[in-house]
């Protein structure tokens, strides 16, 4: 099932958006989130099978990884644990790939300027990271099929924007909420948890874990407005304690999904 389509930039303009508009609107490249995301990724590695965790050399493909700060932290931690990490980066923006190269260094690093909808031949990865990326991809179904071709396992981080509150506000404001998500952040789709599960289950393989992330401290840490902080801290904290899935469906949030592309399709575990 697809997330709601908001309209897409023509393919020829996609690169310009991430080379120009995205840098202007998000000058930090979300560096403030890097440590948190890296911890979430490393935690997700616990759900990978021993065939991966026992390897001494592991290849990781980071799709749309921004400045490469998350991957840099992940690689350092895995190296500390004895892994030799081959890092691959894929992005539609040449500028992003160059920034990642500067962050990661040239050792064990390969960068590809391409769309996840058409991954270059020869790219293969033990683990692929798709952190806050799927919602940006116009043809996300095609992208998932490409990811299945090149990946053994995938770790997704996906915002759940299709919540009860957002849907009500979007209807009242005649679509302005979703248009803002598109214009400010490039979100082509908004997903519910059900849509995420059905889409991944239908196109990839076995979902090893779905974790609803606790964002209750996000607002104050990131200097959001008073009302945004109240929403992200107080309301989400209360509902999260009562029921995680209820909090997610009403207020929205983010989930981490770990998928095996080598296994038969079907949902296996939910947290």
QUIJONOR-V417762 format. One record per pair of residues at least 6 apart in sequence whose ideal C-beta (glycine too) atoms are under 6 Angstrom apart, sorted by the first residue. I is the first residue (numbers start at 1). GAP is how many residues later the second one is. D is the distance in Angstrom with one decimal. If there is no record, write none. Layout:
I/GAP/D ; I/GAP/D
This chain:
1/194/4.9 ; 1/197/4.8 ; 3/186/3.0 ; 3/187/5.3 ; 3/188/4.4 ; 3/192/5.8 ; 4/186/5.3 ; 6/172/5.4 ; 6/176/4.6 ; 8/130/4.5 ; 8/180/5.9 ; 9/8/5.9 ; 14/78/5.9 ; 15/77/5.2 ; 15/78/5.9 ; 18/75/4.2 ; 19/74/5.1 ; 19/76/5.2 ; 25/159/5.9 ; 29/37/4.6 ; 29/38/4.4 ; 30/36/5.9 ; 31/38/5.7 ; 32/190/5.9 ; 34/35/3.8 ; 34/36/5.1 ; 37/33/4.7 ; 37/94/5.7 ; 38/32/5.0 ; 38/35/3.7 ; 38/36/5.3 ; 40/216/5.5 ; 41/33/5.3 ; 41/114/5.9 ; 42/35/5.7 ; 44/111/4.8 ; 44/212/5.4 ; 44/214/5.1 ; 47/161/4.7 ; 47/162/4.3 ; 47/211/4.5 ; 48/105/5.7 ; 52/74/5.9 ; 57/27/4.5 ; 58/25/5.3 ; 58/27/5.8 ; 58/68/5.0 ; 59/27/4.3 ; 59/66/4.9 ; 59/67/5.0 ; 60/27/5.9 ; 60/67/5.0 ; 61/27/4.3 ; 61/64/3.6 ; 61/67/4.4 ; 62/9/4.5 ; 62/27/5.1 ; 62/67/4.8 ; 63/27/5.0 ; 63/53/5.2 ; 63/67/5.3 ; 63/70/5.5 ; 64/27/5.7 ; 64/69/4.0 ; 65/6/5.4 ; 65/24/5.7 ; 67/32/5.1 ; 67/36/5.7 ; 68/32/3.5 ; 68/35/3.8 ; 68/36/5.3 ; 72/31/5.4 ; 75/10/4.7 ; 78/7/5.3 ; 86/22/5.0 ; 87/17/5.7 ; 87/21/5.8 ; 87/22/4.9 ; 88/22/5.2 ; 88/37/5.9 ; 89/8/6.0 ; 89/11/4.7 ; 89/22/4.6 ; 90/22/4.7 ; 90/24/5.9 ; 91/6/5.2 ; 92/23/5.3 ; 94/19/5.0 ; 97/14/4.0 ; 97/16/5.5 ; 101/10/5.6 ; 112/8/5.5 ; 114/6/5.4 ; 116/21/5.9 ; 116/27/4.5 ; 117/22/5.2 ; 117/25/4.7 ; 117/26/4.9 ; 119/27/4.7 ; 119/31/5.4 ; 123/27/5.1 ; 124/26/5.6 ; 125/26/5.3 ; 126/26/5.2 ; 127/26/5.0 ; 128/19/5.9 ; 128/23/4.1 ; 128/26/4.7 ; 129/26/5.4 ; 130/26/4.8 ; 131/26/4.2 ; 132/25/5.4 ; 134/6/5.5 ; 134/24/5.6 ; 135/52/4.7 ; 135/54/5.1 ; 136/50/5.0 ; 137/6/4.7 ; 138/50/5.2 ; 144/59/4.0 ; 144/60/5.8 ; 147/7/5.8 ; 148/56/5.3 ; 148/113/4.8 ; 151/110/5.3 ; 152/109/6.0 ; 152/110/5.6 ; 153/107/5.6 ; 154/105/4.7 ; 155/103/5.5 ; 156/101/4.3 ; 157/99/5.4 ; 158/38/5.6 ; 158/97/5.6 ; 159/95/5.2 ; 160/33/5.6 ; 160/88/5.5 ; 160/92/5.2 ; 160/93/5.4 ; 161/29/3.9 ; 161/91/5.6 ; 162/28/4.5 ; 162/29/5.7 ; 162/30/4.2 ; 163/88/5.8 ; 163/89/3.6 ; 164/86/4.7 ; 165/86/5.7 ; 166/11/5.9 ; 166/86/5.8 ; 169/8/5.4 ; 170/7/4.0 ; 170/8/5.4 ; 181/6/4.1 ; 193/55/5.9 ; 197/70/6.0 ; 200/59/5.9 ; 201/64/5.8 ; 201/66/5.5 ; 204/55/5.0 ; 204/57/5.6 ; 205/54/5.8 ; 205/55/5.1 ; 205/56/4.6 ; 205/58/4.9 ; 205/60/5.5 ; 206/54/4.7 ; 206/57/3.7 ; 206/60/5.6 ; 206/62/5.1 ; 207/52/5.6 ; 207/60/4.7 ; 207/61/5.7 ; 208/50/4.5 ; 208/52/5.6 ; 208/60/5.8 ; 208/61/6.0 ; 209/49/4.5 ; 209/60/5.1 ; 210/45/5.9 ; 210/47/5.2 ; 210/60/4.7 ; 211/45/4.5 ; 211/60/4.7 ; 212/32/4.4 ; 212/36/5.4 ; 212/43/5.5 ; 213/41/4.6 ; 214/26/6.0 ; 215/17/6.0 ; 215/38/5.5 ; 216/17/5.6 ; 216/20/5.3 ; 216/21/4.0 ; 218/14/5.0 ; 219/9/5.6 ; 219/10/3.5 ; 219/13/3.6 ; 219/14/5.0 ; 220/9/5.4 ; 236/11/5.8 ; 236/15/5.5 ; 239/7/5.9 ; 239/8/3.6 ; 240/7/4.6
